[in-house]
Amino acid sequence: MGKTIQETNTVPVYEECDVLVVGGGAAGHSAAIAAARAGAKKVIILERYGYFGGDVTGGYVIMIPTMSWYNKSFVRGLQEEWFTRLDKSAPGSYICPSLKEIGDTSPVLIDRWSLIHGCTSMWAENKRLVRAPYYEPNQLKIELDLMVQEEPNIKVMFHCWATKPVMDGNVVKGVFFESKEGRHVVLSKITIDATGDGDIFAQAGAPFLGQRDASTRVDKTALVWRMGGVDFEAYARWARQFPKENASFRDELAKIAGFRTAVLPTERNDVVWFNNFLPSKDCIKIKDLTATELEVRTSIRATIDFCKRAIPFAFRDAFLYDIAPQLGARCSRRLDGEHVMTQLDVATAAKFDDVIAWHSIVGPMNDSGPVELPYRCILPKKVENLICPGRHLAADEIIIDTLLLIPQCVGLGQAAGVAAAVAVNDGTTAHKVDIKKVQRILSEEQDVPLPRQRNTDPEMVQLCEDHHYGIMNERAKKIRAAAGLDW
Ligand SMILES: Cc1cc2nc3c(=O)[nH]c(=O)nc-3n(C[C@H](O)[C@H](O)[C@H](O)COP(=O)(O)OP(=O)(O)OC[C@H]3O[C@@H](n4cnc5c(N)ncnc54)[C@H](O)[C@@H]3O)c2cc1C
């Protein structure tokens, strides 16, 4: 260790609450709303920036994959509520197959939607329509504000950066935070770490995992930007007709940018977004964060010039539309929780008594079939009264790539909020919470489909069984065989 400086000060308590949510991304926003709706009397949500959504709005991650499987919508709850609300308040601010269309296999619809990545099934031989919304991030930002403002039990504290937990032995009692008003504390009965990077659980003494597999997307950082003045459909039809030429275009694009980059659609045909992948960068390292910002911005002008030259019929009038206000953070610390989700859990369609989300996922090893996520994958070992939903959930270094996507962050956040409200109202702890009550509230009051509940849709169960949970493919077979499991 280099030079150190001793620090001793008395820190004033700014607020006290029942449930404190640290971080207002997909997971944190959902946790706060769900806690308030489940009866928590005072919820505080503390966020370092000035808006909700994290990666989803500020990072311009503007596509939510795989909310349905065949003709059933597995990802509902707050995730689907974003879109039922946008339908009314901002029509046209997102595109994807409607709930009525999911599972449809008619060739005309397949032809139209297969131009939009994720809106048709990715692995099945018989293509079918999938609910995978592409949305305008600033419209969603406004909607997320409205959802919170409608809940009188939630107090919002923007521009407050949580620095460390307040500990009493192994029990989390709130957090210290920095703001323009100085250093303060918020005290809470239950704290939800939804920072995405485990900022709170890491300092509370909960075990966590670090490395990701270098082959995964989540080992890479990004700074998303959008290009206007394009004809996306013209590009997509060309790419489908000439896959080799498109592969060369993408290789050249990566050379020019200096990293892999992907042209993706938006809700408008004349705007595309550039997702990008800067390899082996850690989104909690100052050096890597700084490099990501500088490298991506430096690459933008050359990328636009190249697109104009390479595919003029689609990009002739292209221009820089905007750059995401915040860097895209994928994965840093992962919780080493009470249960760590593994590839095998997905490849065997594992069942959990404490299931809190039952989601169709982006699943190369299960044809995007539904997966059960247990409460224990957001519950830390050793530390009490802390729940940790979001992209830092407990998952192995490969399956994290699949499970940190937006629907899973929203679903786990929603469940964490309900669990926190139940624990506080029953006067118990995060570890001892009545999980049956949590499941009942989620499935009966908060529109979250869960297996083995009183109101579980028998058609969903039948669908899973008819299609063997999607796990009879070669990839899943290999994983089971390696683990010595026959099926
Ligand atoms: C470029 C990119 C492309 C992606 N593509 C897709 C995709 O197409 N589809 C998909 O579903 N997923 C995609 N993902 C993954 C997905 O976007 C994220 O995993 C998910 O949005 C994470 O949500 P979260 O709430 O867990 O974390 P975040 O969105 O990171 O939210 C964390 C929040 O906490 C705040 N915060 C952090 N630390 C503190 C602190 N100490 N104090 C106070 N506030 C704090 C942050 O400001 C932020 O608002 C992508 C991710 C990236 C980066």
Ligand as a Chemical Component Dictionary entry (heavy atoms), coordinates in Angstrom:
data_LIG
# 
_chem_comp.id                   LIG 
_chem_comp.type                 NON-POLYMER 
_chem_comp.pdbx_formal_charge   0 
_chem_comp.three_letter_code    LIG 
# 
loop_
_chem_comp_atom.comp_id 
_chem_comp_atom.atom_id 
_chem_comp_atom.alt_atom_id 
_chem_comp_atom.type_symbol 
_chem_comp_atom.charge 
_chem_comp_atom.model_Cartn_x 
_chem_comp_atom.model_Cartn_y 
_chem_comp_atom.model_Cartn_z 
_chem_comp_atom.pdbx_ordinal 
LIG C1  C1  C 0 -23.254 -1.789 -23.966 1  
LIG C2  C2  C 0 -24.166 -2.754 -23.299 2  
LIG C3  C3  C 0 -25.048 -3.493 -24.067 3  
LIG C4  C4  C 0 -25.944 -4.340 -23.454 4  
LIG N1  N1  N 0 -26.872 -4.958 -24.231 5  
LIG C5  C5  C 0 -27.948 -5.505 -23.628 6  
LIG C6  C6  C 0 -29.090 -5.832 -24.388 7  
LIG O1  O1  O 0 -29.135 -5.657 -25.619 8  
LIG N2  N2  N 0 -30.164 -6.325 -23.714 9  
LIG C7  C7  C 0 -30.146 -6.534 -22.355 10 
LIG O2  O2  O 0 -31.157 -6.987 -21.801 11 
LIG N3  N3  N 0 -29.068 -6.220 -21.627 12 
LIG C8  C8  C 0 -27.988 -5.692 -22.214 13 
LIG N4  N4  N 0 -26.918 -5.296 -21.454 14 
LIG C9  C9  C 0 -26.909 -5.582 -19.998 15 
LIG C10 C10 C 0 -27.889 -4.737 -19.209 16 
LIG O3  O3  O 0 -28.034 -3.468 -19.800 17 
LIG C11 C11 C 0 -27.416 -4.556 -17.755 18 
LIG O4  O4  O 0 -26.926 -5.764 -17.227 19 
LIG C12 C12 C 0 -28.546 -4.056 -16.876 20 
LIG O5  O5  O 0 -29.175 -2.932 -17.448 21 
LIG C13 C13 C 0 -27.967 -3.741 -15.508 22 
LIG O6  O6  O 0 -28.958 -3.203 -14.661 23 
LIG P1  P1  P 0 -28.582 -2.926 -13.130 24 
LIG O7  O7  O 0 -29.700 -2.159 -12.542 25 
LIG O8  O8  O 0 -28.173 -4.183 -12.466 26 
LIG O9  O9  O 0 -27.247 -2.049 -13.191 27 
LIG P2  P2  P 0 -27.010 -0.579 -13.756 28 
LIG O10 O10 O 0 -27.802 -0.305 -14.947 29 
LIG O11 O11 O 0 -25.530 -0.415 -13.846 30 
LIG O12 O12 O 0 -27.585 0.337  -12.592 31 
LIG C14 C14 C 0 -26.855 0.621  -11.436 32 
LIG C15 C15 C 0 -27.288 1.996  -10.945 33 
LIG O13 O13 O 0 -26.660 2.268  -9.717  34 
LIG C16 C16 C 0 -26.058 3.557  -9.759  35 
LIG N5  N5  N 0 -24.890 3.459  -8.865  36 
LIG C17 C17 C 0 -23.809 2.675  -9.046  37 
LIG N6  N6  N 0 -22.983 2.807  -8.001  38 
LIG C18 C18 C 0 -23.573 3.687  -7.157  39 
LIG C19 C19 C 0 -23.200 4.200  -5.899  40 
LIG N7  N7  N 0 -22.066 3.824  -5.316  41 
LIG N8  N8  N 0 -24.041 5.097  -5.300  42 
LIG C20 C20 C 0 -25.191 5.475  -5.902  43 
LIG N9  N9  N 0 -25.587 5.007  -7.105  44 
LIG C21 C21 C 0 -24.786 4.109  -7.702  45 
LIG C22 C22 C 0 -25.705 3.759  -11.210 46 
LIG O14 O14 O 0 -25.580 5.132  -11.519 47 
LIG C23 C23 C 0 -26.881 3.101  -11.911 48 
LIG O15 O15 O 0 -27.966 3.974  -12.085 49 
LIG C24 C24 C 0 -25.947 -4.489 -22.036 50 
LIG C25 C25 C 0 -25.034 -3.774 -21.269 51 
LIG C26 C26 C 0 -24.154 -2.917 -21.885 52 
LIG C27 C27 C 0 -23.231 -2.122 -21.041 53 
# 
loop_
_chem_comp_bond.comp_id 
_chem_comp_bond.atom_id_1 
_chem_comp_bond.atom_id_2 
_chem_comp_bond.value_order 
_chem_comp_bond.pdbx_ordinal 
LIG C1  C2  SING 1  
LIG C2  C3  SING 2  
LIG C2  C26 DOUB 3  
LIG C3  C4  DOUB 4  
LIG C4  N1  SING 5  
LIG C4  C24 SING 6  
LIG N1  C5  DOUB 7  
LIG C5  C6  SING 8  
LIG C5  C8  SING 9  
LIG C6  O1  DOUB 10 
LIG C6  N2  SING 11 
LIG N2  C7  SING 12 
LIG C7  O2  DOUB 13 
LIG C7  N3  SING 14 
LIG N3  C8  DOUB 15 
LIG C8  N4  SING 16 
LIG N4  C9  SING 17 
LIG N4  C24 SING 18 
LIG C9  C10 SING 19 
LIG C10 O3  SING 20 
LIG C10 C11 SING 21 
LIG C11 O4  SING 22 
LIG C11 C12 SING 23 
LIG C12 O5  SING 24 
LIG C12 C13 SING 25 
LIG C13 O6  SING 26 
LIG O6  P1  SING 27 
LIG P1  O7  DOUB 28 
LIG P1  O8  SING 29 
LIG P1  O9  SING 30 
LIG O9  P2  SING 31 
LIG P2  O10 DOUB 32 
LIG P2  O11 SING 33 
LIG P2  O12 SING 34 
LIG O12 C14 SING 35 
LIG C14 C15 SING 36 
LIG C15 O13 SING 37 
LIG C15 C23 SING 38 
LIG O13 C16 SING 39 
LIG C16 N5  SING 40 
LIG C16 C22 SING 41 
LIG N5  C17 SING 42 
LIG N5  C21 SING 43 
LIG C17 N6  DOUB 44 
LIG N6  C18 SING 45 
LIG C18 C19 SING 46 
LIG C18 C21 DOUB 47 
LIG C19 N7  SING 48 
LIG C19 N8  DOUB 49 
LIG N8  C20 SING 50 
LIG C20 N9  DOUB 51 
LIG N9  C21 SING 52 
LIG C22 O14 SING 53 
LIG C22 C23 SING 54 
LIG C23 O15 SING 55 
LIG C24 C25 DOUB 56 
LIG C25 C26 SING 57 
LIG C26 C27 SING 58 
# 
